[in-house]
Amino acid sequence: MATVTLEIGDHRWPVACRDGEEARLELLGSMIAERWPDAARAAGNSGTLQALLLAALMLADDLADAQSGGARTPEEADALAAVAEKLEALATRLEKRPANP
């Protein structure tokens, strides 16, 4: 089991993953980090978990747009589904963590 530390906003999140999946997890983390400024701004003073939820919703919106537009290849559809599953798993793990002060 490997651990990757994702830097999202001003937080560092250690996340466990299977050996060999580190690069993929880092890529997924960077997708969240790209949306973080807008999500944090929209969350206002609601806190980190609210901002993470908004970032996840932004990614889900992108995924829904891609799915409704029709993926160009079955591989793209599979990749999008895999990203969605990993985001859901990450969100579940983050929800179980104690809140940062």
MOPAC internal coordinates of N, CA, C and O (Angstrom, degrees):
PM7 1SCF
backbone

  N    0.0000 0     0.00 0     0.00 0    0    0    0
  C    1.4465 1     0.00 0     0.00 0    1    0    0
  C    1.5252 1   108.10 1     0.00 0    2    1    0
  O    1.2310 1   120.84 1   -46.92 1    3    2    1
  N    1.3110 1   116.00 1   133.08 1    3    2    1
  C    1.4567 1   121.81 1   179.98 1    5    3    2
  C    1.5270 1   109.01 1  -108.88 1    6    5    3
  O    1.2310 1   120.94 1   -16.37 1    7    6    5
  N    1.3172 1   115.81 1   163.63 1    7    6    5
  C    1.4584 1   121.68 1   175.49 1    9    7    6
  C    1.5161 1   108.46 1  -128.67 1   10    9    7
  O    1.2310 1   121.16 1   -46.73 1   11   10    9
  N    1.3209 1   115.39 1   133.27 1   11   10    9
  C    1.4569 1   122.47 1   176.61 1   13   11   10
  C    1.5193 1   106.82 1  -118.02 1   14   13   11
  O    1.2310 1   120.06 1   -43.59 1   15   14   13
  N    1.3142 1   117.48 1   136.41 1   15   14   13
  C    1.4549 1   120.99 1   176.22 1   17   15   14
  C    1.5199 1   108.24 1  -100.65 1   18   17   15
  O    1.2310 1   121.13 1   -64.44 1   19   18   17
  N    1.3248 1   115.44 1   115.56 1   19   18   17
  C    1.4581 1   121.43 1   179.90 1   21   19   18
  C    1.5204 1   108.78 1   -94.05 1   22   21   19
  O    1.2310 1   120.81 1   -47.19 1   23   22   21
  N    1.3195 1   116.05 1   132.81 1   23   22   21
  C    1.4607 1   121.08 1   176.46 1   25   23   22
  C    1.5171 1   107.80 1  -103.25 1   26   25   23
  O    1.2310 1   121.63 1   -69.28 1   27   26   25
  N    1.3252 1   114.49 1   110.72 1   27   26   25
  C    1.4536 1   121.25 1  -179.32 1   29   27   26
  C    1.5144 1   106.88 1  -128.41 1   30   29   27
  O    1.2310 1   121.13 1   -61.45 1   31   30   29
  N    1.3198 1   115.44 1   118.55 1   31   30   29
  C    1.4544 1   119.48 1  -174.05 1   33   31   30
  C    1.5099 1   109.20 1    62.68 1   34   33   31
  O    1.2310 1   120.32 1    47.05 1   35   34   33
  N    1.3186 1   117.00 1  -132.95 1   35   34   33
  C    1.4634 1   120.25 1   179.68 1   37   35   34
  C    1.5267 1   111.37 1  -101.54 1   38   37   35
  O    1.2310 1   120.56 1  -160.37 1   39   38   37
  N    1.3260 1   116.54 1    19.63 1   39   38   37
  C    1.4645 1   121.38 1   179.90 1   41   39   38
  C    1.5213 1   111.13 1  -114.40 1   42   41   39
  O    1.2310 1   121.80 1   -29.37 1   43   42   41
  N    1.3186 1   114.16 1   150.63 1   43   42   41
  C    1.4647 1   121.54 1   173.81 1   45   43   42
  C    1.5240 1   106.31 1  -115.22 1   46   45   43
  O    1.2310 1   120.73 1   -54.16 1   47   46   45
  N    1.3317 1   116.21 1   125.84 1   47   46   45
  C    1.4509 1   122.24 1  -175.47 1   49   47   46
  C    1.5253 1   109.61 1  -117.78 1   50   49   47
  O    1.2310 1   119.60 1   -70.01 1   51   50   49
  N    1.3333 1   118.37 1   109.99 1   51   50   49
  C    1.4650 1   119.12 1   173.66 1   53   51   50
  C    1.5344 1   108.91 1   -76.55 1   54   53   51
  O    1.2310 1   120.94 1   -52.51 1   55   54   53
  N    1.3261 1   115.81 1   127.49 1   55   54   53
  C    1.4614 1   121.20 1  -178.04 1   57   55   54
  C    1.5231 1   108.58 1  -129.50 1   58   57   55
  O    1.2310 1   120.72 1   -51.88 1   59   58   57
  N    1.3169 1   116.22 1   128.12 1   59   58   57
  C    1.4680 1   120.76 1   178.75 1   61   59   58
  C    1.5235 1   109.74 1   -80.46 1   62   61   59
  O    1.2310 1   121.23 1   -33.48 1   63   62   61
  N    1.3182 1   115.25 1   146.52 1   63   62   61
  C    1.4591 1   121.15 1   176.22 1   65   63   62
  C    1.5200 1   108.80 1  -151.25 1   66   65   63
  O    1.2310 1   120.91 1   -11.81 1   67   66   65
  N    1.3085 1   115.87 1   168.19 1   67   66   65
  C    1.4592 1   119.88 1   176.79 1   69   67   66
  C    1.5224 1   109.39 1   -70.23 1   70   69   67
  O    1.2310 1   121.02 1   -30.23 1   71   70   69
  N    1.3205 1   115.66 1   149.77 1   71   70   69
  C    1.4578 1   120.07 1   175.67 1   73   71   70
  C    1.5252 1   108.90 1   -56.16 1   74   73   71
  O    1.2310 1   121.14 1   -44.22 1   75   74   73
  N    1.3246 1   115.43 1   135.78 1   75   74   73
  C    1.4555 1   121.00 1  -179.87 1   77   75   74
  C    1.5159 1   114.10 1    93.05 1   78   77   75
  O    1.2310 1   119.64 1   168.51 1   79   78   77
  N    1.3416 1   118.29 1   -11.49 1   79   78   77
  C    1.4626 1   121.41 1  -179.47 1   81   79   78
  C    1.5284 1   112.43 1   -99.49 1   82   81   79
  O    1.2310 1   120.64 1  -172.76 1   83   82   81
  N    1.3274 1   116.38 1     7.24 1   83   82   81
  C    1.4655 1   119.91 1  -175.32 1   85   83   82
  C    1.5305 1   112.07 1   -59.79 1   86   85   83
  O    1.2310 1   119.75 1   132.80 1   87   86   85
  N    1.3200 1   118.08 1   -47.20 1   87   86   85
  C    1.4685 1   120.97 1  -177.34 1   89   87   86
  C    1.5228 1   110.84 1   -62.83 1   90   89   87
  O    1.2310 1   120.62 1   140.29 1   91   90   89
  N    1.3137 1   116.42 1   -39.71 1   91   90   89
  C    1.4638 1   120.50 1   179.63 1   93   91   90
  C    1.5256 1   110.20 1   -64.66 1   94   93   91
  O    1.2310 1   120.45 1   136.16 1   95   94   93
  N    1.3234 1   116.75 1   -43.84 1   95   94   93
  C    1.4578 1   120.85 1   179.33 1   97   95   94
  C    1.5279 1   110.78 1   -64.24 1   98   97   95
  O    1.2310 1   120.27 1   140.40 1   99   98   97
  N    1.3265 1   117.09 1   -39.60 1   99   98   97
  C    1.4632 1   120.46 1   176.79 1  101   99   98
  C    1.5266 1   110.72 1   -62.55 1  102  101   99
  O    1.2310 1   120.13 1   140.25 1  103  102  101
  N    1.3382 1   117.36 1   -39.75 1  103  102  101
  C    1.4624 1   121.26 1   177.11 1  105  103  102
  C    1.5236 1   110.50 1   -62.37 1  106  105  103
  O    1.2310 1   120.41 1   134.04 1  107  106  105
  N    1.3252 1   116.83 1   -45.96 1  107  106  105
  C    1.4608 1   120.41 1   178.91 1  109  107  106
  C    1.5267 1   111.03 1   -62.50 1  110  109  107
  O    1.2310 1   120.86 1   139.25 1  111  110  109
  N    1.3329 1   115.95 1   -40.75 1  111  110  109
  C    1.4638 1   119.75 1   177.03 1  113  111  110
  C    1.5154 1   111.97 1   -62.02 1  114  113  111
  O    1.2310 1   120.52 1   141.93 1  115  114  113
  N    1.3279 1   116.62 1   -38.07 1  115  114  113
  C    1.4674 1   119.65 1   179.61 1  117  115  114
  C    1.5247 1   110.92 1   -67.58 1  118  117  115
  O    1.2310 1   120.25 1   149.37 1  119  118  117
  N    1.3319 1   117.14 1   -30.63 1  119  118  117
  C    1.4627 1   120.04 1   176.85 1  121  119  118
  C    1.5267 1   110.42 1   -65.54 1  122  121  119
  O    1.2310 1   120.74 1   140.99 1  123  122  121
  N    1.3246 1   116.20 1   -39.01 1  123  122  121
  C    1.4661 1   120.19 1   177.26 1  125  123  122
  C    1.5253 1   109.64 1   -69.40 1  126  125  123
  O    1.2310 1   120.70 1   136.16 1  127  126  125
  N    1.3267 1   116.28 1   -43.84 1  127  126  125
  C    1.4684 1   120.87 1  -179.20 1  129  127  126
  C    1.5279 1   111.53 1   -60.56 1  130  129  127
  O    1.2310 1   120.10 1   145.47 1  131  130  129
  N    1.3315 1   117.41 1   -34.53 1  131  130  129
  C    1.4707 1   120.61 1   178.02 1  133  131  130
  C    1.5205 1   111.47 1   -62.96 1  134  133  131
  O    1.2310 1   120.26 1   146.05 1  135  134  133
  N    1.3148 1   117.10 1   -33.95 1  135  134  133
  C    1.4638 1   121.20 1  -178.04 1  137  135  134
  C    1.5276 1   112.27 1   -91.28 1  138  137  135
  O    1.2310 1   120.78 1   170.88 1  139  138  137
  N    1.3238 1   116.12 1    -9.12 1  139  138  137
  C    1.4581 1   121.02 1  -175.73 1  141  139  138
  C    1.5276 1   113.82 1   -55.32 1  142  141  139
  O    1.2310 1   118.35 1   131.61 1  143  142  141
  N    1.3347 1   120.75 1   -48.39 1  143  142  141
  C    1.4723 1   118.55 1  -176.81 1  145  143  142
  C    1.5283 1   112.72 1   -56.42 1  146  145  143
  O    1.2310 1   119.97 1   134.70 1  147  146  145
  N    1.3269 1   117.66 1   -45.30 1  147  146  145
  C    1.4653 1   120.39 1   179.05 1  149  147  146
  C    1.5237 1   111.18 1   -66.54 1  150  149  147
  O    1.2310 1   120.60 1   139.43 1  151  150  149
  N    1.3343 1   116.46 1   -40.57 1  151  150  149
  C    1.4641 1   120.38 1  -179.46 1  153  151  150
  C    1.5243 1   110.97 1   -65.74 1  154  153  151
  O    1.2310 1   120.25 1   135.85 1  155  154  153
  N    1.3235 1   117.13 1   -44.15 1  155  154  153
  C    1.4686 1   120.94 1  -179.69 1  157  155  154
  C    1.5271 1   110.42 1   -64.31 1  158  157  155
  O    1.2310 1   120.80 1   140.03 1  159  158  157
  N    1.3265 1   116.08 1   -39.97 1  159  158  157
  C    1.4619 1   120.22 1   178.74 1  161  159  158
  C    1.5324 1   109.85 1   -63.94 1  162  161  159
  O    1.2310 1   120.38 1   136.31 1  163  162  161
  N    1.3308 1   116.87 1   -43.69 1  163  162  161
  C    1.4640 1   120.94 1  -179.60 1  165  163  162
  C    1.5273 1   111.70 1   -67.73 1  166  165  163
  O    1.2310 1   120.15 1   146.02 1  167  166  165
  N    1.3295 1   117.31 1   -33.98 1  167  166  165
  C    1.4668 1   121.04 1  -179.52 1  169  167  166
  C    1.5211 1   111.57 1   -72.47 1  170  169  167
  O    1.2310 1   120.25 1   155.59 1  171  170  169
  N    1.3156 1   117.13 1   -24.41 1  171  170  169
  C    1.4579 1   120.34 1  -179.36 1  173  171  170
  C    1.5109 1   111.34 1    60.29 1  174  173  171
  O    1.2310 1   120.51 1    51.98 1  175  174  173
  N    1.3193 1   116.63 1  -128.02 1  175  174  173
  C    1.4653 1   121.71 1  -178.96 1  177  175  174
  C    1.5246 1   112.90 1   -90.34 1  178  177  175
  O    1.2310 1   120.10 1  -166.38 1  179  178  177
  N    1.3170 1   117.42 1    13.62 1  179  178  177
  C    1.4681 1   120.72 1  -176.65 1  181  179  178
  C    1.5159 1   113.59 1   -73.95 1  182  181  179
  O    1.2310 1   119.84 1   163.19 1  183  182  181
  N    1.3203 1   117.90 1   -16.81 1  183  182  181
  C    1.4547 1   120.27 1   175.18 1  185  183  182
  C    1.5148 1   114.95 1   106.72 1  186  185  183
  O    1.2310 1   122.61 1    -4.81 1  187  186  185
  N    1.3242 1   112.61 1   175.19 1  187  186  185
  C    1.4554 1   121.73 1  -174.37 1  189  187  186
  C    1.5188 1   112.78 1   -64.62 1  190  189  187
  O    1.2310 1   120.04 1   135.17 1  191  190  189
  N    1.3335 1   117.53 1   -44.83 1  191  190  189
  C    1.4646 1   119.19 1  -177.99 1  193  191  190
  C    1.5183 1   111.65 1   -63.18 1  194  193  191
  O    1.2310 1   119.98 1   141.27 1  195  194  193
  N    1.3167 1   117.65 1   -38.73 1  195  194  193
  C    1.4662 1   120.84 1   177.37 1  197  195  194
  C    1.5241 1   109.78 1   -64.10 1  198  197  195
  O    1.2310 1   120.14 1   138.02 1  199  198  197
  N    1.3255 1   117.34 1   -41.98 1  199  198  197
  C    1.4612 1   120.66 1   178.55 1  201  199  198
  C    1.5251 1   110.89 1   -64.80 1  202  201  199
  O    1.2310 1   120.13 1   139.91 1  203  202  201
  N    1.3420 1   117.36 1   -40.09 1  203  202  201
  C    1.4648 1   120.21 1   176.96 1  205  203  202
  C    1.5250 1   110.72 1   -63.72 1  206  205  203
  O    1.2310 1   120.45 1   139.59 1  207  206  205
  N    1.3253 1   116.74 1   -40.41 1  207  206  205
  C    1.4603 1   120.02 1   176.83 1  209  207  206
  C    1.5241 1   110.30 1   -60.24 1  210  209  207
  O    1.2310 1   120.26 1   134.95 1  211  210  209
  N    1.3187 1   117.11 1   -45.05 1  211  210  209
  C    1.4606 1   120.34 1   179.79 1  213  211  210
  C    1.5254 1   111.35 1   -64.03 1  214  213  211
  O    1.2310 1   119.98 1   140.31 1  215  214  213
  N    1.3282 1   117.65 1   -39.69 1  215  214  213
  C    1.4664 1   120.41 1   176.98 1  217  215  214
  C    1.5253 1   109.99 1   -62.64 1  218  217  215
  O    1.2310 1   120.40 1   138.09 1  219  218  217
  N    1.3353 1   116.84 1   -41.91 1  219  218  217
  C    1.4684 1   120.52 1   177.98 1  221  219  218
  C    1.5243 1   110.77 1   -63.95 1  222  221  219
  O    1.2310 1   120.31 1   140.65 1  223  222  221
  N    1.3287 1   117.02 1   -39.35 1  223  222  221
  C    1.4624 1   120.04 1   177.89 1  225  223  222
  C    1.5274 1   111.31 1   -65.48 1  226  225  223
  O    1.2310 1   120.11 1   143.00 1  227  226  225
  N    1.3246 1   117.39 1   -37.00 1  227  226  225
  C    1.4655 1   120.40 1   176.05 1  229  227  226
  C    1.5286 1   110.59 1   -61.98 1  230  229  227
  O    1.2310 1   120.91 1   136.66 1  231  230  229
  N    1.3268 1   115.86 1   -43.34 1  231  230  229
  C    1.4641 1   120.03 1   178.02 1  233  231  230
  C    1.5277 1   110.65 1   -65.70 1  234  233  231
  O    1.2310 1   120.45 1   139.46 1  235  234  233
  N    1.3277 1   116.74 1   -40.54 1  235  234  233
  C    1.4629 1   120.41 1   178.46 1  237  235  234
  C    1.5283 1   110.25 1   -63.71 1  238  237  235
  O    1.2310 1   120.32 1   142.57 1  239  238  237
  N    1.3236 1   116.99 1   -37.43 1  239  238  237
  C    1.4579 1   121.32 1   177.27 1  241  239  238
  C    1.5272 1   110.30 1   -63.54 1  242  241  239
  O    1.2310 1   120.41 1   135.75 1  243  242  241
  N    1.3268 1   116.83 1   -44.25 1  243  242  241
  C    1.4670 1   120.71 1   176.34 1  245  243  242
  C    1.5257 1   110.61 1   -60.02 1  246  245  243
  O    1.2310 1   120.79 1   137.42 1  247  246  245
  N    1.3249 1   116.10 1   -42.58 1  247  246  245
  C    1.4604 1   121.07 1   179.54 1  249  247  246
  C    1.5276 1   110.67 1   -63.66 1  250  249  247
  O    1.2310 1   120.33 1   135.50 1  251  250  249
  N    1.3333 1   116.97 1   -44.50 1  251  250  249
  C    1.4654 1   120.80 1   179.48 1  253  251  250
  C    1.5246 1   110.77 1   -62.63 1  254  253  251
  O    1.2310 1   120.46 1   138.43 1  255  254  253
  N    1.3321 1   116.73 1   -41.57 1  255  254  253
  C    1.4667 1   120.28 1   176.68 1  257  255  254
  C    1.5210 1   110.82 1   -60.03 1  258  257  255
  O    1.2310 1   120.76 1   135.28 1  259  258  257
  N    1.3174 1   116.16 1   -44.72 1  259  258  257
  C    1.4673 1   120.28 1  -179.40 1  261  259  258
  C    1.5247 1   110.55 1   -64.74 1  262  261  259
  O    1.2310 1   120.50 1   140.20 1  263  262  261
  N    1.3254 1   116.65 1   -39.80 1  263  262  261
  C    1.4641 1   119.82 1  -179.34 1  265  263  262
  C    1.5212 1   111.41 1   -69.95 1  266  265  263
  O    1.2310 1   119.94 1   140.50 1  267  266  265
  N    1.3121 1   117.71 1   -39.50 1  267  266  265
  C    1.4644 1   119.64 1  -178.84 1  269  267  266
  C    1.5212 1   111.23 1   -72.13 1  270  269  267
  O    1.2310 1   120.57 1   152.60 1  271  270  269
  N    1.3328 1   116.52 1   -27.40 1  271  270  269
  C    1.4558 1   120.47 1   177.46 1  273  271  270
  C    1.5111 1   111.78 1   -80.48 1  274  273  271
  O    1.2310 1   120.95 1   170.07 1  275  274  273
  N    1.3068 1   115.79 1    -9.93 1  275  274  273
  C    1.4553 1   119.92 1  -179.39 1  277  275  274
  C    1.5102 1   111.01 1    82.08 1  278  277  275
  O    1.2310 1   120.72 1   -62.22 1  279  278  277
  N    1.3011 1   116.23 1   117.78 1  279  278  277
  C    1.4622 1   120.62 1   176.62 1  281  279  278
  C    1.5227 1   108.61 1   -66.17 1  282  281  279
  O    1.2310 1   120.73 1   -33.06 1  283  282  281
  N    1.3018 1   116.21 1   146.94 1  283  282  281
  C    1.4645 1   120.29 1  -178.91 1  285  283  282
  C    1.5238 1   112.33 1   -70.93 1  286  285  283
  O    1.2310 1   120.70 1   148.47 1  287  286  285
  N    1.3017 1   116.26 1   -31.53 1  287  286  285
  C    1.4617 1   119.63 1  -178.02 1  289  287  286
  C    1.5221 1   109.06 1  -138.62 1  290  289  287
  O    1.2310 1   120.30 1   -21.15 1  291  290  289
  N    1.3262 1   117.03 1   158.85 1  291  290  289
  C    1.4688 1   119.11 1   174.65 1  293  291  290
  C    1.5281 1   111.70 1   -60.75 1  294  293  291
  O    1.2310 1   120.33 1   149.04 1  295  294  293
  N    1.3257 1   116.97 1   -30.96 1  295  294  293
  C    1.4630 1   120.51 1   178.93 1  297  295  294
  C    1.5226 1   110.68 1   -64.13 1  298  297  295
  O    1.2310 1   120.27 1   140.10 1  299  298  297
  N    1.3436 1   117.10 1   -39.90 1  299  298  297
  C    1.4682 1   120.23 1   177.56 1  301  299  298
  C    1.5275 1   110.68 1   -63.58 1  302  301  299
  O    1.2310 1   120.79 1   136.58 1  303  302  301
  N    1.3184 1   116.09 1   -43.42 1  303  302  301
  C    1.4639 1   119.68 1   179.20 1  305  303  302
  C    1.5236 1   110.35 1   -61.74 1  306  305  303
  O    1.2310 1   120.48 1   137.35 1  307  306  305
  N    1.3287 1   116.68 1   -42.65 1  307  306  305
  C    1.4644 1   120.49 1   178.05 1  309  307  306
  C    1.5221 1   111.02 1   -63.37 1  310  309  307
  O    1.2310 1   120.68 1   138.39 1  311  310  309
  N    1.3393 1   116.30 1   -41.61 1  311  310  309
  C    1.4665 1   120.29 1  -179.83 1  313  311  310
  C    1.5240 1   110.60 1   -64.00 1  314  313  311
  O    1.2310 1   120.18 1   137.37 1  315  314  313
  N    1.3284 1   117.27 1   -42.63 1  315  314  313
  C    1.4625 1   120.72 1   178.85 1  317  315  314
  C    1.5270 1   111.06 1   -64.43 1  318  317  315
  O    1.2310 1   120.44 1   138.99 1  319  318  317
  N    1.3095 1   116.76 1   -41.01 1  319  318  317
  C    1.4662 1   119.93 1   178.21 1  321  319  318
  C    1.5255 1   110.72 1   -64.26 1  322  321  319
  O    1.2310 1   120.46 1   140.91 1  323  322  321
  N    1.3314 1   116.72 1   -39.09 1  323  322  321
  C    1.4699 1   120.51 1   178.76 1  325  323  322
  C    1.5218 1   110.66 1   -64.91 1  326  325  323
  O    1.2310 1   120.39 1   139.04 1  327  326  325
  N    1.3422 1   116.85 1   -40.96 1  327  326  325
  C    1.4657 1   120.61 1   178.01 1  329  327  326
  C    1.5274 1   109.58 1   -62.31 1  330  329  327
  O    1.2310 1   120.42 1   135.63 1  331  330  329
  N    1.3147 1   116.80 1   -44.37 1  331  330  329
  C    1.4654 1   120.34 1   179.96 1  333  331  330
  C    1.5275 1   111.16 1   -60.74 1  334  333  331
  O    1.2310 1   120.28 1   136.79 1  335  334  333
  N    1.3272 1   117.07 1   -43.21 1  335  334  333
  C    1.4632 1   120.39 1   179.19 1  337  335  334
  C    1.5211 1   111.45 1   -63.31 1  338  337  335
  O    1.2310 1   120.45 1   137.23 1  339  338  337
  N    1.3272 1   116.74 1   -42.77 1  339  338  337
  C    1.4641 1   120.08 1  -179.33 1  341  339  338
  C    1.5279 1   110.65 1   -66.72 1  342  341  339
  O    1.2310 1   120.27 1   141.41 1  343  342  341
  N    1.3397 1   117.09 1   -38.59 1  343  342  341
  C    1.4630 1   120.00 1   177.54 1  345  343  342
  C    1.5284 1   110.80 1   -64.12 1  346  345  343
  O    1.2310 1   120.50 1   138.99 1  347  346  345
  N    1.3092 1   116.64 1   -41.01 1  347  346  345
  C    1.4598 1   119.59 1   178.15 1  349  347  346
  C    1.5225 1   110.88 1   -63.64 1  350  349  347
  O    1.2310 1   120.33 1   138.24 1  351  350  349
  N    1.3234 1   116.98 1   -41.76 1  351  350  349
  C    1.4679 1   120.65 1   178.71 1  353  351  350
  C    1.5249 1   110.72 1   -65.06 1  354  353  351
  O    1.2310 1   120.47 1   138.36 1  355  354  353
  N    1.3384 1   116.71 1   -41.64 1  355  354  353
  C    1.4614 1   120.94 1   178.63 1  357  355  354
  C    1.5255 1   110.25 1   -63.78 1  358  357  355
  O    1.2310 1   120.27 1   136.72 1  359  358  357
  N    1.3238 1   117.10 1   -43.28 1  359  358  357
  C    1.4636 1   120.44 1   179.08 1  361  359  358
  C    1.5261 1   110.81 1   -61.72 1  362  361  359
  O    1.2310 1   120.38 1   139.48 1  363  362  361
  N    1.3170 1   116.89 1   -40.52 1  363  362  361
  C    1.4643 1   120.70 1   178.53 1  365  363  362
  C    1.5191 1   110.74 1   -62.22 1  366  365  363
  O    1.2310 1   120.58 1   135.68 1  367  366  365
  N    1.3464 1   116.49 1   -44.32 1  367  366  365
  C    1.4687 1   119.78 1   179.24 1  369  367  366
  C    1.5233 1   111.09 1   -63.98 1  370  369  367
  O    1.2310 1   120.42 1   139.20 1  371  370  369
  N    1.3347 1   116.80 1   -40.80 1  371  370  369
  C    1.4639 1   119.96 1  -178.76 1  373  371  370
  C    1.5248 1   111.07 1   -67.31 1  374  373  371
  O    1.2310 1   120.24 1   144.06 1  375  374  373
  N    1.3233 1   117.15 1   -35.94 1  375  374  373
  C    1.4613 1   120.23 1   178.56 1  377  375  374
  C    1.5214 1   111.68 1   -64.02 1  378  377  375
  O    1.2310 1   120.06 1   150.55 1  379  378  377
  N    1.3196 1   117.48 1   -29.45 1  379  378  377
  C    1.4630 1   121.86 1  -178.17 1  381  379  378
  C    1.5189 1   112.43 1   -82.47 1  382  381  379
  O    1.2310 1   119.72 1   166.37 1  383  382  381
  N    1.3261 1   118.15 1   -13.63 1  383  382  381
  C    1.4657 1   121.58 1  -179.55 1  385  383  382
  C    1.5161 1   109.89 1   -77.68 1  386  385  383
  O    1.2310 1   120.05 1   -31.89 1  387  386  385
  N    1.3288 1   117.52 1   148.11 1  387  386  385
  C    1.4702 1   119.22 1   174.47 1  389  387  386
  C    1.5254 1   109.38 1   -66.64 1  390  389  387
  O    1.2310 1   121.09 1   -32.51 1  391  390  389
  N    1.3061 1   115.51 1   147.49 1  391  390  389
  C    1.4654 1   120.60 1  -179.35 1  393  391  390
  C    1.5177 1   110.39 1   -66.07 1  394  393  391
  O    1.2310 1   120.72 1   -38.06 1  395  394  393
  N    1.3332 1   116.23 1   141.94 1  395  394  393
  C    1.4692 1   121.26 1   174.98 1  397  395  394
  C    1.5201 1   108.41 1   -80.78 1  398  397  395
  O    1.2310 1   120.03 1   -42.46 1  399  398  397
  N    1.3239 1   117.54 1   137.54 1  399  398  397
  C    1.4777 1   119.16 1  -179.83 1  401  399  398
  C    1.4991 1   111.53 1   -68.82 1  402  401  399
  O    1.2310 1   120.10 1   180.00 1  403  402  401

